[in-house]
């Protein structure tokens, strides 16, 4: 009799464990987002405010409203600036204003604040390429088209699906430039699960130069 009771308890525990695993899997299956900046500046001026506007898409496609994203800028020397992001009039779009207090290299991290189960924020935040913050009278930083494309590859969220080593890795591929530009302007010309990011022509040119770069790209 005791053996039957124990077996029933074990069976109930097994069912509960299976349901728990399924629930957790369900959370993570729908728990990642892609963050896309409207514009990512080449530089900022120390002490002068600037605004970052970005969209958040679940699974890279579905725009998410009702979130409370956070933005943090920091330097290797320990400076930190935090800014809350607020929704704009557009679905799934948010903006945050930053005032970076000193010149140097700043790292900006945008957290969508989606899916609190993602404790390390590995799938719901975006670390942007280093932003040069200069004094008002300093010379402006210059980037080649491919260098600017590498920055956009991150800022536009491409890295979320096309990082090196991922299933959709682009780092070793070459495309006909004209075709790639048409595709980036309107991904619907192919049957792919990719939104139209409304890229500007100069952004398309820079991304094309970067994607078709023959050099080995590390960390992207």
PEJOQUI-V817284 format. One record per helix or strand of 2 or more residues. SS is the DSSP state (alpha for helix, beta for strand). FROM is the first residue (numbers start at 1). LEN is the number of residues. If there is no record, write none. Layout:
ss=SS from=FROM len=LEN
ss=SS from=FROM len=LEN
//
This chain:
ss=alpha from=2 len=28
ss=beta from=33 len=5
ss=beta from=43 len=3
ss=beta from=50 len=9
ss=beta from=62 len=2
ss=beta from=70 len=5
ss=beta from=80 len=5
ss=beta from=86 len=2
ss=beta from=93 len=6
ss=beta from=104 len=8
ss=beta from=125 len=3
ss=beta from=131 len=4
ss=alpha from=145 len=11
ss=alpha from=159 len=4
ss=alpha from=177 len=9
ss=alpha from=187 len=3
ss=alpha from=201 len=11
//
